[in-house]
Amino acid sequence: MPSPMLVATCLASCVVAGFLPGFFRPVHFFLKAKLGLSEESAARLPFWFALYSIPFLPAAGWLVDQWGLNEVLFVGCLGQALGVSWLGMCRSYASLLWGLLGLAFACACTLTAAVALMPHALALGTGTSSGFAFALGFTVLGVAALIAPLLISWLGNRFDFRNVLLCAGLSCLLPALFLILTPKSEFPDTAPAAPLQESFADPRLWILALVTFLYFPLEHSLEVWPRPYLAETGHGSSGMGRLLLLFWLGFFAMRIVFGWIVGPGYEAWMILTLLVTSFMILGNLVGAYGASSGYYGVWFVGACYGPLLPLLFGVLFDLEVARGIPGLAIGGLLALAAVSALTIQSWLVLYARSHTARASMRIPMILALVMAAPVLVLALIRHAR
């Protein structure tokens, strides 16, 4: 059973790592006004951040293997505190881009270390699968990403945005404070028990990498089509924001539920079941026209997608538990998320702008079916070695 301080360190680092991606949505208006940026330059800040993160995430994973979780997490929290504060103090576009470079590295360190810490710090009950630990961690991370832009916007409208950024920077030091109060002996040894080439020679890890690459645009498609789809099926705009907020909270709640009930060794079969189920529901929604059936169908799709990410990482932990999960493997999988965000997900957003919601829904439907094939192979061969 992990100590309360180790649990607090992991949860706080998940909050700090989660709030940054959505953080740019309200902040880019402040930076645009302060630095006199064009709308195009300001809107591309999340793109530069994601692009910088691609090489930094596997680099952070390598540092986890070489230094240890607590050292990398401390560097990440300190770097995020400085980077977020720098956004409020920079005075030119060039200095802003340099600050984003450092911030991307710091966030990569925090995120990679937090994910690597989840199965050790959040295994809160005996007999629960590692999928539950990842479910709890990714739920906290996702809720932080959901609430952060709303909170930053609310504070920015009431206080000076520069001061809000400075306070947000200081809040990034909270995991570092918990880390200092946690004995170093409680952090797991992250040095792989076997050579890295042995882990990366396992074909199951590469199948998992392919599925992960396809998963992230599948999840982020929920940011693209539900709102226009609900509008097409007759739902008014008055309560749609509240309904979608409740939808996302339900999405995260299903992560906890499935992480708790799915036992070790059955994650791949559950992923396959959820993918096939979501494919069937999406196919039905594309041809359905009822307002109530469409609304509940969207909820069911979210319920299918919510548990997929922690279950995928639960499979990773189950595959590598004897040898130890290489931090490099975790950083590489997270880098795939950034790559897919700049490729498949960006294309999906552009596609949705020129097509109806029903046409856009065919893309995640196809992605779910394509993902099902390698997951079936993974489920069949995962016990072969």
C-alpha positions as a printed Julia matrix, in Angstrom:
385×3 Matrix{Float64}:
   0.0     0.0     0.0
   1.57    3.33   -1.05
   2.06    6.05    1.54
  -0.3     9.07    1.56
   2.56   11.41    0.59
   3.44    9.32   -2.46
  -0.23    9.3    -3.51
  -0.42   13.09   -3.02
   2.78   13.57   -5.06
   1.4    11.55   -7.97
  -2.05   13.2    -7.95
  -0.6    16.7    -7.69
   1.79   16.0   -10.57
  -1.16   14.73  -12.65
  -3.0    18.01  -12.02
   0.05   20.08  -12.97
   0.73   18.01  -16.11
  -2.93   18.05  -17.12
  -3.74   21.73  -16.91
  -1.13   22.9   -19.42
  -2.55   21.64  -22.78
  -5.89   23.43  -22.32
  -4.12   26.34  -20.65
  -3.26   27.93  -24.03
  -6.86   28.5   -25.09
  -7.53   31.44  -22.71
  -3.87   32.53  -22.44
  -3.34   33.11  -26.16
  -5.73   36.11  -26.06
  -3.63   37.7   -23.32
  -0.37   37.05  -25.2
  -1.89   38.35  -28.42
  -2.8    41.65  -26.77
   0.42   41.98  -24.77
   2.87   41.23  -27.6
   0.79   42.6   -30.48
   0.61   39.21  -32.19
  -1.55   38.45  -35.18
  -4.44   36.05  -34.67
  -2.61   33.4   -36.72
   0.6    33.66  -34.65
  -1.28   33.5   -31.36
  -3.44   30.57  -32.49
  -0.37   28.55  -33.47
   1.13   28.58  -29.95
  -0.43   25.17  -29.07
   1.03   23.83  -32.34
   4.56   24.94  -31.4
   4.14   23.51  -27.9
   3.03   20.11  -29.27
   5.81   20.13  -31.86
   8.46   20.86  -29.24
   7.05   18.08  -27.03
   7.58   15.31  -29.61
  11.36   14.9   -29.08
  11.23   15.94  -25.43
   8.82   13.19  -24.29
  11.1    10.23  -25.16
  14.05   12.28  -23.88
  12.23   12.69  -20.56
  11.58    8.95  -20.52
  15.27    8.28  -21.01
  16.05   10.62  -18.12
  13.59    8.7   -15.93
  15.55    5.52  -16.68
  18.88    7.2   -15.96
  18.12    9.56  -13.06
  14.98    8.25  -11.39
  11.37    9.4   -11.07
  11.8    11.86   -8.22
  14.67   13.77   -9.88
  12.86   14.09  -13.24
   9.59   15.05  -11.56
  11.32   17.75   -9.51
  13.01   19.19  -12.62
   9.69   19.14  -14.47
   7.76   20.95  -11.72
  10.46   23.59  -11.3
  10.68   24.09  -15.08
   6.9    24.42  -15.4
   6.82   26.99  -12.61
   9.46   29.07  -14.39
   7.95   28.52  -17.85
   4.38   29.47  -16.95
   5.63   32.54  -15.06
   7.76   33.48  -18.09
   4.62   33.65  -20.26
   3.43   36.51  -18.09
   6.76   38.38  -18.26
   8.08   37.85  -21.82
   8.21   40.94  -24.02
   8.77   39.62  -27.54
   7.57   36.81  -29.78
  11.08   35.34  -29.96
  11.39   35.18  -26.17
   7.93   33.64  -26.05
   8.99   30.81  -28.39
  12.13   30.18  -26.32
   9.96   30.08  -23.21
   7.63   27.58  -24.9
  10.65   25.42  -25.71
  11.65   25.23  -22.05
   8.04   24.79  -20.98
   7.57   21.88  -23.38
  10.62   20.13  -21.92
   9.44   20.73  -18.35
   5.93   19.48  -19.09
   7.38   16.4   -20.82
   9.35   15.62  -17.66
   6.34   16.11  -15.39
   3.95   14.11  -17.57
   6.3    11.19  -18.22
   7.3    10.92  -14.56
   3.66   11.17  -13.43
   2.55    8.39  -15.8
   5.5     6.19  -14.77
   4.59    6.75  -11.11
   0.86    5.91  -11.48
   0.97    2.09  -11.18
   3.15    2.33   -8.08
   1.51    5.26   -6.27
  -2.17    4.77   -7.18
  -2.57    1.03   -6.59
  -4.88    1.82   -3.68
  -6.41   -1.59   -3.1
  -5.24   -5.16   -3.0
  -6.32   -7.19   -6.03
  -7.03   -4.18   -8.25
  -5.46   -4.12  -11.69
  -2.85   -1.63  -12.81
  -5.58   -0.37  -15.14
  -7.3     1.14  -12.08
  -4.14    3.02  -11.09
  -3.82    4.44  -14.6
  -7.57    5.14  -14.67
  -7.37    7.21  -11.51
  -4.26    9.07  -12.69
  -5.57    9.82  -16.18
  -8.93   10.86  -14.73
  -7.26   13.48  -12.53
  -5.12   14.55  -15.48
  -8.14   14.78  -17.81
 -10.35   16.66  -15.36
  -7.51   19.15  -14.83
  -7.29   19.66  -18.6
 -11.07   20.15  -18.73
 -11.34   22.63  -15.86
  -8.08   24.58  -16.29
  -9.14   26.78  -19.25
 -12.43   27.61  -17.52
 -10.64   28.51  -14.29
  -7.92   30.54  -16.03
 -10.54   32.45  -18.06
 -12.6    33.15  -14.95
  -9.59   34.41  -13.0
  -8.26   36.38  -15.97
 -11.55   38.27  -16.27
 -11.39   39.31  -12.61
  -7.7    39.86  -12.01
  -4.69   40.96  -14.0
  -3.76   38.11  -16.35
  -0.06   38.52  -15.62
  -0.67   37.92  -11.92
  -2.84   34.91  -12.75
   0.04   33.41  -14.72
   2.49   34.04  -11.89
   0.16   32.32   -9.42
  -0.36   29.44  -11.85
   3.42   29.11  -12.09
   3.77   28.96   -8.32
   1.06   26.26   -8.14
   3.28   24.04  -10.33
   5.65   23.76   -7.35
   3.05   21.89   -5.27
   4.1    18.38   -6.47
   7.73   19.32   -5.77
   6.77   20.2    -2.2
   5.07   16.82   -1.7
   8.07   15.16   -3.36
  10.48   16.73   -0.87
   8.34   15.47    2.01
   8.23   11.92    0.6
  11.18    9.65    1.5
  13.21    8.76   -1.57
  13.02    5.07   -0.66
   9.29    5.08   -1.45
   9.85    5.91   -5.11
  10.2     2.82   -7.32
  13.46    1.97   -9.02
  12.84    2.86  -12.66
  16.02    1.35  -14.06
  14.8    -1.53  -16.3
  15.73   -4.96  -14.95
  16.51   -6.11  -18.51
  18.32   -4.33  -21.36
  16.17   -1.87  -23.29
  16.64   -3.84  -26.52
  14.91   -6.81  -24.88
  11.82   -4.74  -24.12
  11.74   -3.1   -27.53
  12.21   -6.46  -29.27
   8.81   -7.56  -27.93
   6.3    -7.3   -30.84
   3.48   -6.74  -28.38
   4.99   -3.39  -27.41
   5.0    -2.26  -31.06
   1.39   -3.39  -31.52
   0.52   -1.38  -28.44
   2.35    1.63  -29.91
   0.25    1.37  -33.1
  -2.98    1.16  -31.13
  -1.95    4.14  -28.99
  -1.2     6.21  -32.11
  -4.72    5.53  -33.4
  -6.38    5.99  -30.02
  -5.64    9.66  -29.38
  -7.44   11.06  -32.45
 -10.28    8.68  -31.59
 -10.64   10.26  -28.15
 -10.11   13.81  -29.39
 -12.8    13.29  -32.02
 -15.19   13.73  -29.09
 -14.16   17.39  -29.11
 -15.19   17.69  -32.77
 -18.5    16.02  -33.56
 -20.78   15.74  -30.44
 -21.76   19.43  -30.3
 -22.7    19.77  -34.01
 -24.31   16.33  -33.94
 -26.55   17.28  -31.03
 -27.44   20.47  -32.89
 -28.34   18.46  -36.01
 -30.61   16.18  -33.98
 -32.61   19.09  -32.58
 -30.92   20.02  -29.3
 -30.87   23.75  -28.56
 -27.73   25.66  -27.63
 -29.08   26.91  -24.29
 -28.2    23.88  -22.2
 -25.72   22.19  -24.52
 -22.63   23.5   -22.72
 -23.86   22.08  -19.43
 -24.79   18.78  -21.07
 -21.36   18.45  -22.68
 -19.62   19.26  -19.4
 -21.62   16.51  -17.7
 -20.8    14.24  -20.63
 -17.05   14.72  -20.09
 -17.39   14.15  -16.35
 -19.23   10.91  -17.14
 -16.48   10.03  -19.59
 -13.89   10.28  -16.8
 -16.13    8.47  -14.31
 -16.26    5.45  -16.63
 -12.47    5.31  -16.52
 -12.61    4.73  -12.78
 -15.45    2.19  -13.03
 -13.82    0.06  -15.73
 -10.38    0.35  -14.16
 -11.84   -1.0   -10.91
 -13.88   -3.91  -12.34
 -11.46   -5.2   -15.0
  -9.01   -7.69  -13.54
  -5.37   -8.07  -14.52
  -4.89   -9.92  -17.8
  -8.28   -9.02  -19.27
  -7.58   -5.43  -20.33
  -6.97   -6.25  -24.01
 -10.23   -8.18  -24.3
 -12.12   -5.3   -22.68
 -10.49   -2.81  -25.07
 -11.61   -4.99  -28.0
 -15.16   -5.12  -26.62
 -15.32   -1.34  -26.15
 -13.97   -0.65  -29.65
 -16.48   -2.97  -31.34
 -19.31   -1.56  -29.23
 -18.39    2.05  -30.09
 -18.2     1.11  -33.79
 -21.74   -0.29  -33.66
 -23.12    2.7   -31.73
 -21.5     5.24  -34.06
 -22.85    3.36  -37.07
 -26.32    3.56  -35.56
 -25.96    7.28  -34.76
 -24.95    8.14  -38.31
 -28.32    6.85  -39.51
 -30.45    7.89  -36.49
 -32.45   11.1   -36.36
 -34.12   11.05  -32.95
 -33.04   13.74  -30.48
 -33.22   11.48  -27.42
 -31.61    8.45  -29.07
 -28.84   10.66  -30.47
 -28.15   12.25  -27.09
 -27.95    8.93  -25.23
 -25.93    7.43  -28.06
 -23.29   10.14  -27.64
 -23.13    9.3   -23.94
 -22.65    5.61  -24.72
 -19.82    6.38  -27.14
 -18.1     8.46  -24.45
 -18.56    5.61  -22.0
 -16.76    3.32  -24.47
 -13.86    5.7   -25.14
 -13.27    6.81  -21.54
 -11.68    3.57  -20.23
  -9.5     2.88  -23.3
  -6.42    4.94  -22.38
  -5.87    3.56  -18.84
  -6.57    0.04  -20.08
  -3.94    0.48  -22.8
  -1.35    1.53  -20.24
  -2.54   -1.31  -18.01
  -1.62   -3.69  -20.84
   1.79   -2.0   -21.05
   2.4    -2.49  -17.33
   1.22   -6.09  -17.54
   3.59   -6.8   -20.44
   6.64   -5.27  -18.79
   6.0    -5.87  -15.1
   8.73   -8.5   -14.81
  11.36   -6.4   -16.58
  10.15   -3.0   -15.46
   8.5    -0.47  -17.77
  11.22    1.54  -19.52
  10.62    5.26  -19.09
  11.73    5.55  -22.7
   8.77    3.37  -23.73
   6.33    5.57  -21.77
   7.83    8.76  -23.23
   7.68    7.24  -26.72
   3.99    6.35  -26.36
   3.21    9.85  -25.1
   5.16   11.31  -28.02
   2.89    9.32  -30.33
  -0.01   11.26  -28.8
   1.62   14.54  -29.85
   2.37   13.19  -33.34
  -1.2    11.99  -33.83
  -2.5    15.36  -32.57
  -0.5    17.15  -35.27
  -1.49   14.71  -38.03
  -4.65   12.62  -37.77
  -6.41   14.82  -35.23
  -5.61   18.06  -37.12
  -6.88   16.51  -40.34
 -10.07   15.42  -38.56
 -10.71   19.0   -37.39
 -10.21   20.35  -40.93
 -12.47   17.61  -42.33
 -15.22   18.46  -39.83
 -15.23   22.14  -40.88
 -16.34   21.28  -44.42
 -18.63   18.33  -43.68
 -21.7    17.58  -41.59
 -21.4    16.06  -38.14
 -22.69   12.74  -39.45
 -19.97   12.66  -42.1
 -17.33   13.52  -39.48
 -18.54   10.67  -37.27
 -17.59    8.13  -39.93
 -13.89    8.86  -39.27
 -13.84    7.73  -35.6
 -16.12    4.84  -36.58
 -13.48    3.64  -39.06
 -10.67    4.3   -36.56
 -12.41    2.13  -33.94
 -12.71   -0.73  -36.43
  -9.09   -0.35  -37.58
  -7.89   -0.38  -33.95
  -9.84   -3.55  -33.22
  -7.65   -5.7   -35.51
  -4.27   -5.11  -33.76
  -5.97   -5.27  -30.34
  -7.3    -8.73  -31.24
  -3.79   -9.82  -32.23
  -2.43   -8.33  -28.98
  -5.03  -10.16  -26.9
  -4.21  -13.47  -28.59
  -0.42  -13.3   -28.32
   0.1   -11.38  -25.06
   0.44  -14.62  -23.06
   2.6   -16.34  -25.64
   5.83  -15.16  -23.99
